[in-house]
């Protein structure tokens, strides 16, 4: 399975590969339990949005049978499917799916969950190395956004007393809407790691008027 034309690895128009051919899936043949299986198979978090044509319409062939997943399967093609085949699917009804991002980025050791040492999970949790010339506030802002922690306040390096396993990140790859895990290049040992402080989740209040009661 794959998700195409979305904003990250965990969102897009669903396509399924069978017999060397990729097919889109009709919304009528797909439900929440099926979505849970797809998100799990892709290594993403739980499904948050399931809507036809959310990520564009397509001329690709349509999957012709209804998926009947229980929700616990590890792969979509492990699910049972209906015996009857569907020949048509209404325009605008190709499945678009958004899964939540996996919980694979965190800040630890700070005053709140939005400050501290930047750590990334790729099998195991390790800090991210710091190359001070490339970790800018703009790069850090994308990480704060991914963590739902507002904007970046500061980013810098912290020297530890000894080397430890760390992840190396291509900082130019870190963009708004991308996931930090997509930018990992390698693991090595270093004593220089990223410390990051975000502003915290922002609350926007529109059209409010303050009234002084005398």
N, C-alpha and C positions, 0 to 999 in steps of 0.2 A: 504494500500500500504506500501511497505518497500523497502529500497535500501540495497543490500547485497554486502559484499566484497570490499567496498570502503574505503577511507581514513578517513571518518567521517560520522556522521549521515546524512549528506546532499550529499553523493555521493555513487554510487554503481550500481549493476545490479537490474533493476526494477522487482519486483514481485507484483502481485495483488491477493487478496484473495476473492474468491466467492464460496459459497456453501461449506465452510470449507476446500477448497483446494487452495493452492498457485500456481500461474502460472506465468511463464515469459511472456514477451510481445515481439512480433516480431517488428523489426525496421520499417517495411513497414506499420504497423498498428498504428504508433505513430508519432506525429509531435510536433512542437514547442509549439502550444497552449495546447496540452496534457501535455507537460513537465511543463508549467507554473502552471497548476492545481496541479500536483503532488508535486512540490516544495512548493506551498502554503499549501497543505494539511499536509505536513511534518513539517511546521513551519520554512522552510528555505527561503533564498532569491531567486532571479530570477535564472532560468536555465542558465548555462554558457557553458556546453558541453553536446551534445546529440549525442552518437555514439554507433553503434552496437559492442558488445563483448569487450567494453573498460575495463570491470571488469570481464572478464572471460566468458567462454561458460558454458552451463548448460544442463543437461539432463531432467530438470523439464518439466512438461507439458506446452504447449504454450497456451496463451490466443487466442481464435479463431476468434475474431471479431475486426474490426478496430474501435479505439476510434475516436469520432468526437466532441471534446470539443470546446467550443467557447473561452476558456481561462479565463473566469470569474467564473467558477464553484468552489465551495469550496471543492469538493471531486471528484476523478477520476470516481468513480462509479455513480456519478450524471450525467455524460456526456452521450450524445446519442452514440450509437454504430451502426455499419453497420449491415444490415440484413444478409449479406452473411458470411458464416463461412470459415476460412482459415484452411486447413488441414495440410499444411507443412510450414516450415520456413527455409530458407537457413542457413547452419552452419555459425556461426560468426555474426548472425543478431539479437541476443537477445539485447534488449535495455539496454544500459549503460547510466546513467544520472549523471551529476554533477550540483548541485544547489549551488549558492553562499551561504556563511555562513550568518546567520541572523545578523543584526546590533544590537548585544546585549552586546557588550563589548566596553568600552571607557575609556580614560584617561581625566580627567577634572581638570581645575585650574592651569595647567602648562604653560610653555612658548610656547608650540606647542601641536598639537593633539597627539604627541608621548611622552608626559610627563604629570604627574599629579597624582591625586587620581584615583585608579583603581575602576571602577564601572561596575556592571553587571546588566542586565535587566532580571528579571524573573517575569513578570507581571508589576513590577515597578522597577525603577532604585535605587540601593542601593550600597554603597561602600562594598568592600571586606575586611574582618577582617584580621589582621596581627598577626600571631604567628611567632615571629622573628626567631625561631629556624628552621622553615620549609620553609619559603619563601627565597629561594636561587636565585642566578643569573641564574642558570639553569632553575628553575621553571619560573622565570620572562622572560627568553628568549623565551619560548613557547608562552607566552602572546604577547610579542613584535612581534613575527612572525605572530600570528593570526591577529594582528592589521595592518600588512604590514608596520611595523615600524623598520625593521632592527633587531639589536641585543640589549640585555639588557646592560645598562650602570650602573644603580644602582637600588636597591630596599631596602625599609626600612619602618618603621612604623611612623605614625604621630599621636600624641595624641590630641584628641579634648577635649573641656572643659566639654562636657557631652556625655552620651551614646546616640547612635542612632541605628536604625535598620540596620544590616549589614548581608552579606552573609558569611557563613563559607565554605571554599573550602578544599577538600582533596588534599594537594599539591602533593602527590605522584602520583595522578591521572593525573596531568597536564603534558602532553607529546607532543612532536612535532607531528603535524597533528591532535591532538585532540582539541575539543572546550572547552573553560573554563566552559560553562554552563553544560557540562556533569559531572563536578566534584563538583557541589554544593551539600552539605549535609543538611544544615539547615539554618534558619534565627534566629538571636538573637540580643541582644543589646550590644554594645561595644563602647568604645571611641578610640580604637586602630585600625587604618585602613592602608591599603597598599598604599604607594606612590612609583611610578615606573617611571623611566626615560629610554627611549629607544633611540637608536642612530639616528633614523629616517630612511626613506627608502633609501636603498643602490642602487647606480647606478654603474654597472660594465661596464667598457669599455675595450674591448679586441683588441689586435693588433693595437693599436694606436701609432703613432710616432709623437713626437713634433719636429717641424722644426722652427729654429730661422731664421727669415727673416732679413737680414742686410740692 
